[in-house]
């Protein structure tokens, strides 16, 4: 017996089924997957290709079997040797689709193509983007979208960094939304960027450094007929976000030496004196990339001991489960070592999907496994960690949308409790403070596009 959907999911499935090209931009944990499965039933799709990040394949296969009304076969492909079935729901990763499975996938027509976590197709130069949208992002012959009757994109963060990342999708699937005001033809990438984004010359060419906030309502209005967005807060308590001040003077000595390089660049005083977060973001964009990388690692290492001590104290006080997000392998390994007495598990990128699922289930089901230390990209998408009510970011991704994705991994529409999401902020470092503030500003700016 298929599982029932929430009323809003049934309603949204009708809207999705009514459009051949659509962006389902619901916030994380609202139920994009279930909605799309029901919409596939409504259009009577026999052959469905569902692309998703590798970690999400097994979970999505279970969802198809649980929620579909039409009795179609469901095939989850985990390797490049398995030939896709001709009729049914085929679920695989972007990596396999772009690589060994590509000849099979392009050699047939699909009733429905679903690009799950479609922000993975945000770079027009990426091979997977060219494979799905075409070399010119025009949905031309030879692209995967040209082989599908319906094309739906699912993402809670369609433009994780800035709105230039929307151009490949809009050009390939919804060119009418980016018609040039004068010529009425679809804007090229740089015409689109010039209209909606701020740029600067970094010495090697022009790069996008932000959005033109005044133009975001215009873009949202153009996309509105082809986009639907709800947030978790409409149906359940959303995450509670807060800063978590930490201090680690021992590690900070190394950070001071690195920040000294900023003095030579004339950036440190500018960062301290900047009154607006927008100015701080512009200053950070000027920072040398190798220096950024070093600061990022040192900030993560500085967080290990204070975060571990906080978690140990909270477990002693009765905390049962917690997820800690970080970025660097070294930071993740050290956190897990510090918390090994509480059964800390590590979830990293590069692991086989079956191994990731084993780790996830152990955390969800084993009371002795109280801590999951997860790499943001590996566990930030298409994974349910809702057994926990607490998240700590020991480090953040410098792409705001990725942090937003990860922050909702412990929430869902059926959960009555709000999840606590804390971000460790090193108090001694003005640079790390500026980085955290700039990330928050970019996240708020992008929220203007979606209206929530």
C-alpha positions in Angstrom: 0.0 0.0 0.0 1.6 3.3 -1.0 2.3 5.8 1.8 0.1 8.8 2.0 1.3 12.3 1.2 0.6 15.5 3.2 -2.2 17.6 1.6 0.3 20.3 0.5 2.4 17.6 -1.3 -0.7 16.4 -3.2 -1.5 20.0 -4.2 2.1 20.7 -5.2 2.2 17.5 -7.3 -0.7 18.8 -9.4 1.2 22.0 -10.0 4.4 20.1 -11.0 2.5 17.8 -13.3 1.0 20.8 -15.1 4.3 22.0 -16.4 6.9 20.3 -18.7 9.7 22.4 -17.3 9.6 23.3 -13.7 11.7 24.2 -10.6 10.5 22.7 -7.4 12.4 24.9 -5.0 10.9 23.9 -1.6 13.2 24.4 1.3 15.0 21.5 2.8 12.9 18.7 4.4 9.5 19.8 3.0 9.1 16.8 0.8 10.3 17.5 -2.8 11.0 13.8 -3.4 7.6 12.6 -2.4 5.9 15.4 -4.4 7.8 14.6 -7.6 7.1 10.9 -7.3 3.3 11.6 -7.1 3.6 14.1 -10.0 5.3 11.4 -12.0 2.2 9.2 -11.4 -0.1 12.0 -12.5 1.6 12.4 -15.9 1.6 8.6 -16.3 5.4 8.5 -16.7 6.6 5.0 -17.5 10.2 5.7 -18.1 11.8 8.0 -15.5 15.4 9.0 -15.1 16.2 10.4 -11.6 19.7 12.0 -11.2 20.9 12.7 -7.7 24.2 13.0 -5.7 25.6 9.6 -5.0 24.7 9.5 -1.4 21.0 10.0 -2.1 20.4 7.0 -4.5 19.5 4.3 -2.0 17.1 6.6 0.0 15.4 7.8 -3.2 15.0 4.2 -4.3 13.2 3.4 -1.1 11.0 6.6 -1.5 9.9 5.5 -5.0 8.9 2.1 -3.7 7.0 3.6 -0.8 5.2 6.4 -2.5 4.5 5.6 -6.1 0.9 4.7 -7.1 1.9 3.3 -10.5 3.3 -0.2 -10.3 6.6 0.5 -12.1 10.0 -1.2 -11.6 12.5 0.8 -9.6 16.2 0.4 -10.4 19.0 2.0 -8.3 22.2 2.0 -10.2 25.4 2.0 -8.1 28.0 1.1 -10.7 28.8 1.8 -14.3 28.3 -1.7 -15.6 24.6 -2.0 -15.0 22.5 -1.2 -18.0 19.4 0.9 -17.2 16.0 -0.8 -17.6 13.8 0.4 -20.5 10.7 1.1 -18.5 10.5 2.1 -14.8 12.2 4.5 -12.5 16.0 4.6 -13.0 17.9 6.3 -10.1 21.6 7.0 -10.5 24.2 9.6 -9.7 25.4 12.5 -11.8 28.9 11.0 -11.9 27.7 7.7 -13.4 25.2 9.4 -15.7 27.9 11.7 -17.2 30.4 8.8 -17.4 29.9 5.1 -18.1 26.1 5.3 -18.3 26.0 8.2 -20.8 25.6 6.1 -24.0 22.7 4.2 -22.6 20.9 7.2 -21.2 21.2 9.2 -24.4 20.1 6.3 -26.6 16.5 6.5 -25.5 13.6 8.8 -24.8 12.4 9.4 -21.3 8.9 10.4 -20.2 10.5 12.3 -17.3 13.9 13.6 -16.3 14.3 14.7 -12.7 17.5 16.6 -11.7 17.5 16.3 -7.9 19.7 18.8 -6.0 19.9 20.6 -9.3 22.3 23.2 -8.0 24.9 20.6 -8.9 24.3 21.8 -12.4 25.0 25.5 -11.6 28.4 25.7 -13.4 28.0 26.1 -17.2 31.6 24.8 -17.7 31.1 21.5 -15.7 30.9 18.3 -17.6 27.7 17.2 -15.9 26.0 20.5 -16.7 27.0 20.2 -20.4 25.8 16.6 -20.4 22.4 17.4 -19.0 21.7 20.9 -20.6 23.9 20.7 -23.7 27.3 22.2 -24.5 25.8 25.6 -24.9 23.2 25.1 -22.2 20.4 25.4 -24.8 18.9 21.9 -24.5 20.2 21.2 -27.9 20.3 17.8 -29.6 22.7 15.5 -27.8 21.8 16.8 -24.4 20.0 14.7 -21.8 17.1 17.2 -21.5 16.5 16.9 -25.3 15.6 13.2 -24.6 12.9 13.9 -22.0 9.3 14.9 -22.4 9.1 16.4 -18.9 12.1 18.0 -17.2 11.9 18.9 -13.5 14.6 20.4 -11.3 14.5 19.9 -7.5 16.6 22.1 -5.1 16.1 23.9 -1.9 19.1 26.1 -2.8 19.0 26.6 -6.6 21.7 29.3 -6.5 23.9 28.5 -3.5 26.4 31.3 -4.1 24.8 34.0 -6.4 22.1 34.1 -9.1 24.6 33.7 -12.0 24.3 30.0 -11.1 20.7 30.0 -12.3 21.6 30.8 -15.9 22.4 27.3 -17.2 19.0 26.0 -16.0 17.1 29.0 -17.2 18.8 29.1 -20.6 18.2 25.3 -21.2 14.7 24.9 -19.7 13.1 28.3 -19.3 14.6 30.6 -21.9 11.5 32.9 -21.8 12.4 33.9 -18.3 15.7 35.5 -19.4 14.5 37.4 -22.6 16.6 40.5 -23.2 14.6 43.6 -22.5 15.5 45.0 -26.0 16.0 42.1 -28.3 13.5 39.7 -26.5 16.0 36.9 -27.2 17.4 34.8 -24.4 20.3 36.5 -22.7 23.7 35.1 -22.9 25.5 34.3 -19.7 27.4 37.6 -19.4 24.3 39.6 -20.4 22.5 37.8 -17.6 25.3 38.4 -15.2 25.6 42.1 -16.1 21.9 42.5 -15.4 21.6 40.7 -12.1 25.1 40.4 -10.6 27.9 42.6 -9.3 31.4 41.8 -10.8 35.0 42.9 -10.4 38.3 42.4 -12.2 40.5 40.1 -10.1 43.5 40.6 -12.3 42.7 37.5 -14.4 39.3 38.6 -15.7 35.9 39.5 -14.4 34.3 37.5 -11.6 31.0 37.6 -9.9 31.1 39.0 -6.3 27.5 39.3 -5.5 23.9 40.1 -6.6 22.3 43.3 -7.6 19.7 43.3 -4.9 17.4 45.8 -6.6 17.0 43.4 -9.6 16.2 40.2 -7.6 12.5 40.9 -7.4 12.4 41.3 -11.2 14.1 37.9 -11.6 11.8 36.2 -9.1 8.7 37.6 -10.9 9.9 36.1 -14.2 10.5 32.7 -12.7 7.3 32.6 -10.6 5.1 30.9 -13.2 7.6 28.0 -13.4 8.7 27.7 -9.8 7.1 26.6 -6.5 8.6 27.2 -3.1 7.6 26.3 0.4 9.6 26.3 3.6 9.7 23.9 6.5 8.6 26.7 8.8 5.1 26.6 7.2 4.5 23.1 8.6 6.8 22.5 11.5 9.2 24.5 13.7 12.2 25.4 11.7 15.8 25.3 12.9 16.9 27.8 15.5 20.1 29.4 14.3 22.6 30.9 16.8 26.3 31.7 17.1 28.4 29.7 19.5 31.4 31.7 20.7 34.5 29.6 21.2 38.0 30.3 22.3 41.3 28.4 21.8 44.4 30.6 22.5 46.8 27.7 21.9 45.8 27.2 18.3 45.2 31.0 17.8 49.0 31.6 17.9 49.2 30.0 14.4 46.2 32.0 13.3 47.8 35.3 14.4 50.9 34.5 12.2 48.7 33.9 9.2 46.6 37.0 9.8 49.8 39.0 9.9 49.9 38.5 6.1 46.7 40.4 5.9 48.4 43.4 7.5 50.8 43.5 4.5 47.8 43.4 2.2 46.2 46.3 4.1 43.1 44.2 4.7 43.1 43.5 8.5 42.4 47.1 9.6 39.8 47.4 6.8 38.0 44.3 8.0 38.0 45.5 11.6 36.7 48.9 10.6 34.2 47.9 8.0 30.7 48.9 9.2 28.6 46.9 6.7 28.7 43.2 6.0 28.6 44.0 2.3 31.9 45.8 2.6 33.4 42.9 4.6 32.3 40.5 1.8 34.1 42.7 -0.8 37.2 42.8 1.3 37.2 39.0 1.7 36.9 38.6 -2.1 40.2 40.5 -2.4 41.9 38.0 -0.1 44.6 35.7 -1.6 43.1 32.3 -2.2 46.0 30.4 -0.6 45.7 32.6 2.5 42.0 31.9 2.6 42.6 28.2 2.5 45.1 28.4 5.3 42.9 30.5 7.5 40.0 28.1 6.9 42.0 25.1 8.0 43.5 26.9 11.1 40.0 28.1 12.1 38.7 24.5 11.9 41.6 23.1 13.9 41.0 25.9 16.5 37.4 24.7 16.9 38.2 21.0 17.6 38.9 21.2 21.4 36.3 23.8 22.4 33.6 22.1 20.3 34.5 18.7 21.7 34.4 19.9 25.3 30.9 21.5 24.8 29.5 18.3 23.3 31.0 16.2 26.1 29.4 18.4 28.7 26.0 18.3 27.0 26.1 14.5 26.7 26.8 14.3 30.4 23.8 16.5 30.9 21.5 14.2 28.9 22.0 15.0 25.2 21.4 11.8 23.2 22.3 12.6 19.6 24.2 15.4 17.9 25.5 16.1 14.4 28.8 18.0 13.9 29.5 19.4 10.5 33.0 20.3 9.3 34.9 20.6 6.1 38.5 19.4 6.4 39.4 15.7 6.8 41.9 16.6 9.5 39.4 18.5 11.5 36.8 15.7 11.1 39.2 13.1 12.2 40.3 15.0 15.3 36.7 15.7 16.3 35.8 12.1 16.0 38.9 11.1 18.1 38.0 13.5 20.8 34.5 12.1 21.0 35.2 8.5 20.4 34.1 7.6 23.9 30.6 8.5 22.8 30.6 6.3 19.7 31.5 9.0 17.2 30.9 8.1 13.6 32.5 9.7 10.6 30.6 10.4 7.3 32.9 11.5 4.5 32.8 12.0 0.8 34.2 9.3 -1.4 32.6 6.4 0.5 30.4 3.9 -1.3 26.7 4.7 -1.0 26.1 1.4 0.8 28.7 2.4 3.4 27.2 5.8 3.8 23.8 4.3 4.4 25.3 1.9 7.0 26.8 4.8 8.9 23.6 6.8 8.7 21.5 3.9 10.0 23.9 3.2 12.8 23.6 6.8 13.9 19.8 6.8 13.6 19.2 3.5 15.3 22.1 2.7 17.8 21.8 4.6 21.1 25.5 4.1 21.7 26.3 6.1 18.6 25.6 9.5 20.0 27.8 11.7 17.7 28.0 11.9 13.9 30.9 14.0 12.5 30.0 14.7 8.9 31.7 16.4 6.0 29.3 19.2 4.8 29.2 18.2 1.2 28.9 14.4 1.9 26.1 14.7 4.4 24.5 18.1 3.4 22.2 16.8 0.8 19.6 14.0 0.3 20.1 12.4 3.7 17.8 12.1 6.8 19.5 12.6 10.2 16.3 13.6 12.0 17.0 11.5 15.0 19.0 14.4 16.3 17.7 17.8 17.5 21.2 19.4 17.6 23.7 20.5 15.0 27.0 22.3 15.4 29.0 23.7 12.6 32.6 23.4 13.7 33.5 24.7 10.2 31.3 26.2 7.4 31.4 25.8 3.7 32.2 29.2 2.1 29.3 28.7 -0.2 26.3 29.8 1.9 23.8 27.6 0.2 25.7 24.4 1.2 25.5 25.4 4.8 21.8 26.0 4.5 21.3 22.5 3.0 23.2 20.9 5.8 21.4 22.8 8.5 18.1 21.1 7.6 19.3 17.5 7.7 17.8 17.0 11.1 14.4 18.5 10.4 11.3 17.3 8.6 7.7 18.1 8.3 6.6 15.4 10.7 8.9 16.5 13.5 7.3 18.7 16.2 10.6 19.8 17.8 12.8 22.6 16.5 16.4 21.8 15.7 19.2 23.8 17.4 21.8 24.9 14.8 24.9 26.5 16.3 27.9 27.9 14.5 31.3 27.9 16.2 32.8 31.4 16.0 36.4 31.9 17.1 36.3 35.0 19.3 40.0 36.0 19.1 40.0 36.3 15.3 38.6 39.4 13.6 39.0 37.7 10.2 37.0 34.6 11.1 34.3 36.8 12.6 34.2 38.8 9.3 33.9 35.5 7.4 31.0 34.3 9.5 29.2 37.6 9.2 29.7 37.7 5.4 28.4 34.2 5.0 25.2 35.2 6.9 24.8 38.3 4.8 25.1 36.3 1.5 22.6 33.8 2.8 20.1 36.6 3.6 20.7 38.2 0.3 19.9 35.0 -1.6 16.7 34.6 0.5 15.4 37.7 -1.2 15.2 35.9 -4.5 13.0 33.1 -3.1 11.0 35.5 -0.9 11.5 33.3 2.2 
